[in-house]
Amino acid sequence: MKLLHTAGTVGLAGAVACYLVLLQGAPEPTAIEAYAAVREGIARICRWLLLPSMLAVLTSGLLAMAIHRPFLDKRWAWLKAALGIVVFKATLGVQAPAERGEALSLQALAGEVDAAALPTMIRDEAGTLWVLLALSLANIVLGIWRPRLRRRRAGAASDPRARGSEPRGSDSGARTAVLGDSAGARDAA
């Protein structure tokens, strides 16, 4: 399960990185044949790598929680699952513009759409990709770091026993007797 989750994470991050590189290196839409080829490549990366990788990560993560019961008690695992749902939504938010960009560039190649209008029709792709990459990185950090996201009990800050320490000067007689403090032992008796 962990191998599938890790492989899916690598595939997801790699697909987003490829998408960003192709998007930044894409020719101007006026060179419509080259632009259409790049948009087709982006759509294929999304179709064959990004979406399947995200599904593998989400499915294997949720299955790992179901199989390994201690994960159900860990808040970091639930936070990671919630972020996984957001990654799913962001991935779909990346997939749609990739498909739309491919369709529009093919229409422009056929002369049905003005190629100069393509950049205004496809907006904010890079921003969504960076958000998706940041969310994926946050999930990776949570999976490695596994913080103890504990809830504080009411009054825990004011109760010294809740912090695991005793107030100064209030050593119990049993503790001082073990340490050999004769005055503490006399007080305890």
N, C-alpha and C positions, 0 to 999 in steps of 0.2 A: 504494500500500500504506500509506504514511504517513497519507494523508488518511482512509482507512478506519479506521486505528488511532486517530487523533485523534478522529474523529467518534464512534467506539464508546466511547472514554474519556469524552467529554462526555456521551453518552447514559447511560452507566453511572452517572456521578456525579450527573447530573440525576435519574435514576430513584430513586437512593438518597435524594437530598435531598427529592424529592416524597413518597416513602414516609414519611420522617421527619416532614415537615410534616403530612401527612394523619394519621399516627398520633398526633402530639401534639395536633392539633386535633380529633380524633374526639370525638363526643358520648359521653355515658355509654351503656353497653350497655342501660340501661333504656329509652332512647329508641331502640327497636330498629329502626324504619324508617330513621332517619337513620344509625344505626350500620351497618346492613346496606349502605346506599348507599356509605358511606365504605369499608367492607371490600371491596365490589365494585370501587370505584375503585382501591384498593391492589392488588388481584389483577390488574386490567387493566394497571396500570403495570408490574407484574412480568412479566406474560405478554407484553406487546407492546413494552416498552422495556428493562427490566432484563435479562432473559434474552437477547434478541437482541443487545443492546449488548455484553454480556459475551462472547458467542460471537464477535462481530465483532472485539473486542479480542484475544481469545486466538488466534483463527485468523490474523488479520493479523499479529500479533506473531511467531507461529511461522513463518508463511510468509516474513516479512521476514528472519528468521534463516536460513532455507533458501536464499533468493534472494541475499541479500547476505552472501557467505561470510566477510568479516572479522568479522561479529558472532559467528561460532562460536568465535573466539579471545578474545572479550571476556568476562571474568567477570561484569561488570555485566549483560550481556545474558542470561547463564545465570541469574543471581540474579533478574532481572526475569521470566524464563520460569517459574522455580520459584514466585515470588510470584503469577504469573498462574494457576498451578494452584491455589494456595490461594484466590485470588479466585474461581475457578470453584467450588470447594467451598463457600465462604462465600455465594456467590450462590445456590447450591442450598439452603443453609441458611436463606436469606431467602425464597426462592420457596415452600418448603413451608409455613411458617407463614402466608404470605399466602393461599395456596390453602385451607389449613385454616380460617383466620379467615373467609374468604368463605363456606365451606360451613357452618361453625358458626353464623354470623350468619343465614344463610338458614334453617337449621333452627330457630333461635330465633324468627325471623319467622313461621315456620309453626307455632310452639308446640311443637315437638318437644324443644327444649332450653331450660333456664331461662336467660334473658338475663343474670341477675345472675352466673352462673357463667362467662360468656365470658372475663373478664380472667384468671381462673385457668387456663383451658384454653389460652390463647395467652400464653406468657411469653417474656421475653428478646428480643423482636423488636428493640427499640431498641438493645440492646447489640450484637447481631449486625450491625445496620446501621452502627453507629459503627465496629466492627471492619472491616467491608467498606470503609467510606469511608477509614479509615486505611491499609488495604492498597492501595487504589487511589491514594491520595496518595503512598505510598512508591514505587509503580511509576512515577508521573508524575515524581517527583524523580529516580529512577534514570535515566529516559529523557532528562531534561534535563541532569542533572549528569554522568552517565556517568563515575563514579569509576574509577580504575585499580586495581581490586582485584587486586593482584599478590601472588603467593606469595613469601615470603622464602626465599632459598636457605640451606641449613645453613652456618653460619660466615660469613654475609654481614656480620653486625654486627661481627665481630672483624677481618675483612680490610679494610684501608683502601682497597685497589684496588676493592673491590666498591662502596664508597661514592663512588668517582669522585675521590678526593683522595689525595694522596701525603703521607707523614709529613713534618713540617718538617725542613728541612736535607738532604733527600735529592733535591735537584734533579738531574736527569740532565744529563750534559755537553752533549748536543745541545741541550737546552732553554736552558741558560745561554749556550752559544756563539751561538745565534741572537739572544739578548738582548744580546750584546756583553760579557758578563762575562769578562774576560780570565783571572781566577783559575779560574773554572769551566771555561774552554776549555783551560787548561793541565792541569787535573786529568783532563779527558776524554782528552787526548792521551797 
